[in-house]
Each structure stands twice: as structure tokens, then as C-alpha cells.
Amino acid sequence: MTDIDQAKQAVRERVWRRLIDGGGAPADSYGKIPGFYGAEATAEQLATLDEWQRAGTVKANPDWAQLPVRARALKDGKRVYMAVPRMASPEPFYLLDPENLTLPPEEAAEKKGAAQVARRVGVDEVEPIDMVVCGSVAVNRSGARIGKGAGFSDLEVALLIEAGLVTEKTVIVAPVHELQVIEDDIPETEHDFSVDYIVTPSAVIPCPNRRRPRGLVWEDLTPEKIEAIPVLAQRRQA
């Protein structure tokens, strides 16, 4: 583990403990993208943004914490691209189209529901993304964020950047509990992206320091990681 990895893990450890001890999330949130209390109110806060109201396509993680946002997007008539868990498919995204759902939005937006009713699509079938909703363990007010350490959010965004589907026009938001917003610096590496807005149950916080990677940083990927993610293995062989 590098010094940066160790520093990131130390931030995670502090925030998981702070969040759980502070009553912001269930005790089993440790080690995960926290399913924080107030996620529904966070979705309502996000829906007040002009950028949300203009967005026609939303890309979101499959984490429990983002379920209310995914459901709200479908209710608001937005197409939702939801990552297949662990990107374990040559078509790494589910497409949830509100025009042809056979389940209520709240059910379709769950992992189980999406697996039943959504179409799996490859990067070449994805439409340009207006908003990315990313699961986070911690964020700071500059926009730096940190996930649980698996790196899937970074990979998903990098793939979409390379394909020209996440651009400078795309807005990236982090819905989190107030206790996940920290004042500490968060170490950043070449493959990290920042968020444009932090959204909590009670506030929307604009972040000034926009950061986007150029695309995939192959040097940061182990052979095991590449082999485990079909879309990366295919690109490496191409």
C-alpha cells in the first residue's frame, strides 16, 4: 500500500467511525459506501438544483445510499445509467428508461429490480451524461472525494470520459450525510475526480476546484483488476 493509499484509508476510518458514532448511519456501514440516514431528504435537495432539472441523463452508482436519487430521477423522467455491480459484465451499465419500466421507480432503481427490468449496455451505447451521482465515504468543500477503496467510481467515470460521454458540461455530485463532509485535505492521484456539488439532507454545497482525469490510468491498474473487469480486459487486448 502506498503512502497515499494509507492516507486515504486513514480518512475513511475516521469518517466511518465519526458517522456511525454520531448516529448518521447504521453500525454495519463500516467498510462500505454508507447508507446514511436522510438519503431521501438528500434526493429532495438535489432535485432543487437547476442542473438536475435540466438533466436528461443521470449516471449513478448502485449503492444503497443513492437509491432515493435513482428513484427520483426515474420519477422525474430522466434516463438512468446504473453501473452493474463491480462492473462484472462486458456491458457494464444498466439502462433504466422511465418510458418502459415494468416496476415502480423505487423497485426498478434497486439492484435486484434493475437486474430484472433494465437493459445492459456497453459504453458505445451510452448517451452523453448530464449528471454523475457518485457514492462517497468522505468529501471536503474543495470537491475532493474518497470512496470505499475499490475504485469502481473512478473507473466508470474514466471510461465515460474516454468515450466523450462525460465532458466539461457534465455535473458531478456527491450525496452524503453532513458527518461525511470533512475539513481535512483528501489526497488525490491522477485517476481521481472531484465533485461540483456536495448534497446533504439540509444543504447544497458548491465546490470550487473541479478536477477530471483524462481517462483510464492504466499504470494504476493491476493485471488482476483488469482481468476481473471484462470491459477493461477487452480494451487492453484491442
N, C-alpha and C positions, 0 to 999 in steps of 0.2 A: 504494500500500500504506500503510495507516495505521500509526501508531506501535505499536499493539497487535499488528497483523499482523506487523510487523517483529520485535517482541519474541518472539512465538510462533515465528517462523521461526528465530530465533537459538537458541531452546531445542531445536527439532528438530535443527538442525545439530549442536549439541553432543552430543545423545543418540545420534544415528545414528553419529557418529564414535566416541563412547565405547563403544557397543555392539559395533561392528564391530572396533575396535582391541582391545577386551577379550575378543574371542572368543565373544561372546554370540549372534552371528547371522552369516549368510553375508555376504560382501562386497557382494553385489548388493541388500542390504536398504536401502541408502541411497535416500531418497526414497519409501519405502513404509511401510506398517504392517509392522514386521519379523516375518519368520517365524523367531522366535528358537529357539535350542536349548533343549530342556527343555519344550517345549509340552505333550508328553504327561504329564510329571510335574505340570505346572500343572493339567491337567484332573483329575488324581487328587486334587490338593489341593482344588480347587473342590468336588469330589464329597463332601468331608468336611463341608461346611457344612450346618447344619440347613436353611438357606433353600434350598439346592439340593435336598435330599432331599424337601422339601415341595412344590417347584415342579412344576407340571404342564405349563406352557408356558414356553418359552425363546425369546427373540428374539436372534439373533446376526448379526454381520457376516459377509460371505462371504470374509473374508481367510483366507489360508493359516494364519496364526498361531492362528486359532480352530477349525481343522478338528478337532483332538482333542476339544475341548469339544463341538462339534456332534455328533460321533460318539458321545461318551459320553452325551450327552443322549438320543439315539435308543436306545442300548443300555439306558438306564435307564427307557425307556418314556415319555419326555417328547415332546410335540409341539414342533417347532422351526420358528419363522418365521425365514427367512433372507432378507435383503434381496437383491433382484435387483441384480446389479452396476450401479452408477451410477444405480439407480432408474429404469432406462430402459424402463419399462413402465407402462401405466395401472394394472396390478395389480402394485405394487412389492415384493411379498413372495412367496417360495416357502413353501408349507406342506409340511413333511416330517412325515408321520404314521407313527410306528413300527408301527402296526397294519396298514398296507397298503403297505409298502415292497417293491419287487421287486429291490432291490440290497442287499448288505450295508451296515450303517450307515456304515462307513468310506468306501464308494464313494458312497452316497447323499448324504453330507454334503459332498462335494466340489462345486465349482461345476458341473463337467460332469455329475456324477451327478444333482444337484438339477435341472438343466435337463431331464434325461431323465425323472425319475420324480416330481418334485414338481408340485403344482398351484399356479399363480399365483393370488394372491388380492389383492383390494383391501382398503383399510383397513376398509371396512364388513364384511368377512368375517373379520377377525382376532378371536380370542378375547382376553380380558384377559391381560396378560403378567405372569407371576410373577417372571421374572428377565430382565434385559437383559445380554448379554455384548458388550462393546464393544472393538473394536480400538483400540490406542493406540500412539503413539510414546513418550510420556512421561507419567508420573503423579507426584504428590507425596503425602505422607502425609496431607494435609488432604482429599484426594479430587479435587483439580483434575487434569484430564487434557487432553491435546492429541493430536489425530490428525495425519494427514499433510497436512492443509490443504484437502482437498476439501469438507469439511463435511457429508458424507453421514450420518455417525452422528448429528450434531445434528439434521438434517432428519428422519431416521427416527424418532428419539425424540420430536421436537416434534409430528409428525403423530399419533403414538400417544397423546401426552398430550392433544392437542386432541380426540381421539376417546374419551377416557376409558379407554383401554386400558393406559396406563402411569400409575400412580397413586402415592400415598404408600406404598402397600403393596409396590410393585414394588422389587426389589433390583437395583442396577446394579453390575456387577463388571468389573474390567479385568484380564485375564490378561496378564502381562508377564514379561520377564526381570528379574532383580534390578538389572541395569545400567540399566534404564529407570525405576527408582524414584529420583527426584532430591529434593534438599533445597531447590532453588530455588523461588521463587514462580513460578506459571504464570499469566499474565494471563488474566482471564475477562471475557467480554462477556455481554450479555443472553441470547444463544441457547445459551450453553454449559451443560452439565450436569456434575455431579460424580459420582464413583463411591462406593459404600458400602463396597466391599472391593477392595483390590489383592490379586491372587493370583499368586504366583511359584512356580517349581518347588519351593521349600523352605519357603514361609511363606504365611499368610493375614494381611493387614494391614487391620484395620478403620479406616475413615476417618470423622472426626467431623463434617465440615462439609458436610452434604447441601445440594445446590443443584439445583433443577429450573427450567427455563424454563416460562412459562405456555403456550407453544405456539409456532407459527411466528412468527418476527420478520420480517415482510415487508420492513421497511426495510433489512434486511441482505442481501436477495436482489436480484441484478441481473436485469434483463429477460432476459438470455441464459441465466442459471441457471434461471429459471422456465420459459422456453421449452424447455429441454433435458430437463426432468423432467415427464413427462405429468401426474402426479397434482397437481403444483403449478400447471401451466397450467390444468387443469380447475377447480381451486379458485379461481384468480384470476378466471376467467370467470364463475363461479357467482354 
